[in-house]
Amino acid sequence: MNIKILYNKFFLLFFAFSLGCSAQSIPGKVIAITDGDTFKLLTQDSIVHRIRVANIDCPEKKQPFTKRAKQFTSDAIFGKYVEVEFLSKDRYGRVIGKVSYHESFDLAEELLKNGYAWHYVKYSKDSILQGMEDDARAKKIGLWQDKNAIPPWEWRANKKTKKTTKKTTKKNQQH
């Protein structure tokens, strides 16, 4: 067999294999729910991963609908086996991933459809997810019952601003 033909076959086989393995999947059992978009996953090799659901943002602690979002996620996946498609890691070391359960359900989609999350447009341009949020908003489902619903990223920014203001005020009072 010609070396060139052998090389081409090897290259094609390698290329096909690498395409099939491009997305790392992490299967495991959900052992804890932190909030609506974050949970802990125990893998078969006894490693616990902190998982952050990609492309959405659920209400923060002390924000309206945070308990309902957490309960929805708990009802959907707690104690169950899920598959997480690894996309990246965030600055806190959490795995950011697409979460599938019951073989065909996508957790981000279900949270959006039920009005317990915002489509996180800073990190996702997915028009299908945006459509799901828009539909829930139009139907006033979940958090969209509140006409003044504040996105979590704005809530966090406001909280940070208030903390900074408090520190500055306290420092000025001491002098």
N, C-alpha and C positions, 0 to 999 in steps of 0.2 A: 504494500500500500504506500502510496506517495506521502511523504512527510507533510506536504502542504494540505492534502485532503485530511490527514489525521489531525493536523493543527486546527483546521477549520471546524471539524466535528467537535473537537475538544472545546474550542471557543464557543460554539453554539450551545453545547451542553452546559457549560459554565454560565453563559448568559441566561439561559432558560432557568437554571437553578437559582441564580441570584434574583431574578424577577419574582419567583415563587416565594422567596424568603425575605422579601423586602420589608414586610410588616411583621414585627415581632408580636406574638400573641402571648398573653399571660392569663392562663386559666387558674381559677381558685375559688375558695369559699369566702363569702363576705362575713367577717366576724365582728365588725363594728361600723356604725354609722356616725360620722362626725357632724355632718350637716347635710343639706339637700344635695350638694354636689361633691362631697368628699366622704370616703369610707376606707376601711382597712380590709385588705384581701390577704388571705392565708393560702399560699401555694402548696402543692404536693410535697415540695422539699422543705416545708416548715419555715419559709421566709414570709414575713409580713410586709406587704407593700402598702404605702399610703397612696390612694388613687384619687385623682381630681378629674371629674368628668369634663371632657373637652368641649369647647365651643359654646358653653352656657355659663351663666352665673346665677346662683340661687340667692335668696335673701340672706343677709348677714344676721348673726346673733343680735337680738334686741330689735331687729327690723320686723315690721309686720309680715306675716306668712312664713317666717323662718321655721316655726314648729311644724306647720303643715307640710312644707317642702321636705323637711327631715322625715316626717312620718310617711310621706308618699314614697320616698326612697327606701325607707325601712320596710314598708309593706311590699315593695317591688323586689328587693334583692337581699335583705338581711337573712343570713343563714342559708342562702342559696348559692349555687355554683354559677359563676359568670365568666365571661371571656372579655379581657381588656386588650384592645389593640393599642400597643404602645406607640405614642406619637412623639413624646419628649418628656423632659423632667422640668419642673419649675424651680424657682430660686429657693424653695423650701425643701427640695428633694423629693417632692411628690411626683408620681408617675401621672402624666397627663395622657388620657386615653379615651378611646371610644368604647363604651361599655355595652355589651350585648348580654341579654338574659332570656330565659325561656326560649332559646334557639333563634328567635326572630325579633325580639324587642330591643330597641335602642333606648337606653336610659335618658339621654339628652332629649331625644324626640318626645318621649313620654312626659318628661317634666315640662317641656314647652307646651305640648298639647293640652296639658292639664292646668296650665297657668301657674306653675311653681318656679319658673326660671325666665331669665332674659336671654335672648340670643346674644352672645358676647362678641359683638361686631368688631371689637378691637383685635380679636384673634381669629375671627371666622367671617368669611364672605359667603357662606353657604345660603343660597336663596331659598332652599327648601326649609331650613331651620327658621329663617326669618319669616317665611310664610306661616309656619306653625305658630310663632309668637304673635304675628299679626292677627291670625284667626282667633286665638285665645283672647287676645285683647279686644277684638271686635265683639266677641260673645260675652265679655266680662267674666271670664272663667278664672278662678283662683285669685291670685294677687291683683288681677286686672279689675276686680270689684272696687278696688281703691283707685279713684281717679287721679290721686296724687302719688302713685307708686314711684318710689325713688330707686333707680338702678343701684345695685350693690357697689359698683365702682364709685358712684357719686357719694353714696353713704359713707364709704371708707374715706374718701377725700375730705368730706365734711367733718368726720370724726378726727382726722389727722389735723385739720385746721383748728378745730376747737381745742385739741390738746396743746398745740403750739401757742395758741392765744392764752390759754390758762397758764402755761409755764412763763410766758413773757410777762403777763400781768402779775403773777406771784413774784417774779424776780424784781420787777419795778417797785412793788410794794415793800420789798425788803430793803431797798436802798434809800 
